Amino acid sequence: MSILNDLIMNTMDLGTKKKVPSIQLSQTISDWNLQLTNKREVPISDIVKNGPLLIIFIRGTWCPFCRMHMNKLRNWVKKLSQTSATIIVVSSEPAEKIREWLRTNSFPYLFASDEKSELADHFGVRIRPNDFSQAATFLIDSNLSVRLAYTGKRSKKNYVAMEEALKSV
């Protein structure tokens, strides 16, 4: 099944090829207010006071690849129970649409709406002309510095890299 999954991901995920560079390691990001789906607006600087922030961009809750990733992420989060990291999945969908989907799909992490794709633009992960984000993950430390950055398909290797980066923050 894993080989079939990889084949599908590699052939159907071609829309993630883009020319805009994403934010790089050690780069300091600007502070942003995240529009959480629990109807709160929170600055990234407030979130990282309590520990690092893992921002995970997805195309949307409608995306089958994103759904697979969120399920893998759900299981992986259990391994992180001893870290102080906050995980926020960002979608370009309206908050209400994400909330509606979450009513039947429970996850142990937060979701944020980036309906205008401004955060995706800042991180350099917006795919045009589709106006949604490519798969991307960034680890932000208390100084708003990027400690982990990658875009594209997520693999077991990426989870190991996230674990290592979280240990070093």
C-alpha positions, 0 to 999 in steps of 0.5 A: 500500500505504501508503494501505491500511495507514493506512486499516487502522491508523486504523479498527482502532486505535481501542482506543488512545483513553483518558482517563489522561494520559501522562507529559509532556515535561520530566517526571522519571520515577521509576527503574524496574527493567526486566525484560529478556527476556535474564533481566536486571533493570536499573534505568533509571538504570543504562541512561541512564548510557551514553546516552539510553533510547528506551522503546517500548511495544507491545501485544504481539508478537501485535499486527499493528500492533506487528509492522509498527512493529517491522520499521520500527524495525529498519530505522530503528535502522541510522540510529542507529548513531552515537548512544549510545541504548539502545532497549527495546521494552516488552510486557505479555506474560510474558518467556518468551512474548516470548523464544519469539517472538524465537527466530524474529524477531531484532531489534537492540534489547532487549525488556522484559516489563511483565507486571503493567503497572506501568511502563505505569501509571507512564507512563500508557499502559495501556489498560483493560480490556484490560491492555496498552499503547497505542503510545507512545514516550518518550526518557529522558535521563541525569537521568531527564527525558522529552525526547520523549513521544508516544502513538498511531500512529507515522508518518514524522514521529515517526521524524524527531522521534525523530532530532531529540530524540536529536541534542539529548540 
